[in-house]
Amino acid sequence: MSRVVVFGLGGAIAMTSSPSGGVVPALSAEDLVAAFPGWLRRASRSRSRSRTFGACPGASLSFEDVYALAEAVRQRFTDGADGVVITQGTDTIEETAFLLGLLHACSEPVVVTGAMRNPTLAGADDPANLLAAVQTAAGATARDLGALVVFADEIHAAARVRKTTPPAARATPGPLRGEEDHRAR
């Protein structure tokens, strides 16, 4: 069974209702994984651990945040993780993935994902995106591919992904290589 670590940075995937109205990034990585622990483990054939790294909108991430994240990811691989998933806001998902791709020198997969619809909305895409990301990070076929973005059942190379249609749940055009059973091929 693969060991996948899920880091949470905030963004729509971590949003919950605010007492003052609207939504705020308040769900931790632990909350996201705990929302469906058995389902996630069985479907991805992995054991997931989680760590909240921040709780901010994607547009608020700085280079320093991503450098610190890259160091934390490297440490998890040193500790024996087989893959890492990072949940974050989609405003900067491609920039984070690209920078992680430049900073990541290991063969283990680093997968970035997020959500277009926060968990308080009907049709929220966070469970499906998180599951697909964990499955990808747990799979042997994602090794040596560098950083990836997994979104709307598609796998994208970090160097080539771009967000194009913000209101749509499928905001990233075209997969990396396609997928079979939600795994890179």
C-alpha positions as CSV (number, residue, x, y, z in Angstrom):
1,M,0.0,0.0,0.0
2,S,1.4,3.4,-1.0
3,R,2.0,6.2,1.5
4,V,0.7,9.5,0.2
5,V,1.0,12.8,2.2
6,V,-1.7,15.4,1.5
7,F,-0.7,19.0,2.1
8,G,-3.4,21.7,2.3
9,L,-2.8,25.3,1.4
10,G,-6.3,26.7,1.4
11,G,-8.3,27.8,-1.7
12,A,-11.8,26.9,-2.8
13,I,-11.2,23.2,-2.0
14,A,-10.8,24.2,1.6
15,M,-13.7,26.7,1.8
16,T,-16.5,26.6,4.3
17,S,-19.3,28.9,5.2
18,S,-18.4,32.0,7.1
19,P,-20.6,33.2,10.0
20,S,-20.6,36.7,8.4
21,G,-21.7,35.3,5.0
22,G,-19.7,34.0,2.1
23,V,-17.0,31.4,2.4
24,V,-13.4,31.3,3.8
25,P,-10.6,28.8,3.5
26,A,-11.0,27.1,6.8
27,L,-10.9,23.3,6.1
28,S,-7.5,21.8,6.9
29,A,-5.8,19.0,4.9
30,E,-6.8,16.8,7.9
31,D,-10.5,17.8,7.4
32,L,-10.4,17.0,3.7
33,V,-8.9,13.6,4.2
34,A,-11.1,12.8,7.2
35,A,-14.2,13.6,5.2
36,F,-13.9,10.3,3.4
37,P,-11.0,8.2,4.9
38,G,-12.2,4.7,4.1
39,W,-13.4,5.6,0.7
40,L,-10.2,7.4,-0.2
41,R,-8.0,4.6,1.1
42,R,-10.0,1.8,-0.7
43,A,-10.3,3.7,-4.0
44,S,-6.7,4.8,-4.2
45,R,-5.1,1.8,-2.6
46,S,-3.0,4.1,-0.5
47,R,-2.7,5.2,3.1
48,S,-3.0,9.0,3.2
49,R,-1.6,11.3,5.9
50,S,-2.2,15.0,5.9
51,R,-0.6,18.2,6.9
52,T,-2.1,21.7,6.8
53,F,0.5,24.0,5.4
54,G,-1.6,27.2,5.1
55,A,-5.1,28.5,4.7
56,C,-5.2,31.2,2.1
57,P,-6.6,31.9,-1.3
58,G,-4.3,30.7,-4.1
59,A,-3.6,34.3,-5.2
60,S,-2.1,35.0,-1.8
61,L,0.7,32.4,-2.1
62,S,4.2,33.8,-2.3
63,F,7.4,32.4,-3.7
64,E,8.6,32.0,-0.1
65,D,5.5,29.9,0.6
66,V,6.2,27.6,-2.3
67,Y,9.9,27.3,-1.4
68,A,9.0,26.3,2.1
69,L,6.4,23.9,0.8
70,A,9.0,22.3,-1.6
71,E,11.3,21.8,1.4
72,A,8.5,20.2,3.4
73,V,7.7,17.9,0.4
74,R,11.4,16.9,0.2
75,Q,11.3,16.0,3.9
76,R,8.3,13.8,3.5
77,F,10.0,11.9,0.7
78,T,13.1,11.5,3.0
79,D,10.7,10.2,5.6
80,G,9.5,7.5,3.2
81,A,6.4,8.9,1.4
82,D,5.7,7.4,-2.0
83,G,3.8,10.5,-3.3
84,V,2.6,13.9,-2.3
85,V,-0.7,15.7,-3.0
86,I,-1.0,19.5,-2.6
87,T,-4.5,21.0,-2.4
88,Q,-4.7,24.8,-3.1
89,G,-6.6,27.5,-4.7
90,T,-6.8,27.5,-8.5
91,D,-5.8,31.1,-9.0
92,T,-2.1,30.1,-8.9
93,I,-2.3,26.3,-9.3
94,E,-0.2,26.3,-12.5
95,E,2.4,28.7,-11.0
96,T,2.8,26.5,-7.9
97,A,3.0,23.3,-9.9
98,F,5.6,24.9,-12.3
99,L,7.8,26.1,-9.4
100,L,7.5,22.8,-7.6
101,G,8.5,21.1,-10.8
102,L,11.7,23.2,-11.0
103,L,12.5,22.6,-7.3
104,H,11.5,18.9,-7.2
105,A,14.4,16.6,-8.0
106,C,13.0,13.3,-6.8
107,S,11.4,10.5,-8.8
108,E,8.3,10.4,-6.5
109,P,5.2,12.2,-7.8
110,V,4.2,15.6,-6.6
111,V,0.5,16.2,-7.6
112,V,-1.2,19.6,-7.2
113,T,-5.0,19.8,-7.2
114,G,-7.8,22.2,-6.2
115,A,-11.5,22.8,-6.8
116,M,-13.6,25.2,-8.8
117,R,-16.7,24.7,-6.6
118,N,-16.2,24.9,-2.9
119,P,-17.5,22.1,-0.7
120,T,-20.6,24.2,0.4
121,L,-22.0,24.1,-3.2
122,A,-24.0,21.4,-5.0
123,G,-21.7,19.6,-7.4
124,A,-18.6,20.4,-5.5
125,D,-15.6,18.9,-7.3
126,D,-13.2,18.6,-4.3
127,P,-13.8,14.9,-3.5
128,A,-13.3,13.8,-7.1
129,N,-10.2,16.0,-7.6
130,L,-8.7,14.8,-4.3
131,L,-9.3,11.2,-5.1
132,A,-7.9,11.4,-8.6
133,A,-4.8,13.3,-7.2
134,V,-4.2,10.7,-4.5
135,Q,-4.6,7.9,-7.0
136,T,-2.1,9.5,-9.3
137,A,0.4,10.2,-6.5
138,A,0.0,6.5,-5.3
139,G,0.5,5.1,-8.8
140,A,3.8,3.8,-10.1
141,T,3.1,5.3,-13.5
142,A,3.4,8.9,-12.1
143,R,7.0,8.3,-11.0
144,D,9.7,10.3,-12.9
145,L,7.1,12.7,-14.5
146,G,7.9,15.7,-12.3
147,A,5.2,17.8,-10.8
148,L,1.7,17.2,-12.1
149,V,-1.7,18.9,-11.9
150,V,-4.7,16.6,-11.6
151,F,-8.0,18.3,-12.2
152,A,-11.4,17.2,-13.5
153,D,-10.1,13.6,-14.1
154,E,-7.2,14.9,-16.2
155,I,-3.5,14.7,-15.6
156,H,-1.4,17.7,-16.7
157,A,2.4,18.3,-16.8
158,A,3.2,21.2,-14.6
159,A,5.2,22.9,-17.3
160,R,2.2,22.9,-19.7
161,V,-0.9,23.4,-17.7
162,R,-2.9,26.6,-17.7
163,K,-6.2,27.7,-16.2
164,T,-8.4,29.0,-19.0
165,T,-12.0,29.1,-18.0
166,P,-12.4,30.2,-14.4
167,P,-16.1,29.6,-14.0
168,A,-16.0,26.1,-15.4
169,A,-15.3,23.0,-13.3
170,R,-13.0,21.8,-16.1
171,A,-10.8,24.8,-16.2
172,T,-7.6,23.2,-17.6
173,P,-7.5,22.1,-21.2
174,G,-6.2,18.7,-22.3
175,P,-4.6,15.9,-20.2
176,L,-0.9,15.1,-20.0
177,R,-1.2,11.6,-21.5
178,G,-4.8,10.6,-20.8
179,E,-5.8,8.4,-17.9
180,E,-6.9,4.9,-17.4
181,D,-8.8,4.2,-14.2
182,H,-7.8,7.6,-13.0
183,R,-4.1,6.7,-13.3
184,A,-1.5,8.2,-15.7
185,R,-0.5,6.0,-18.5
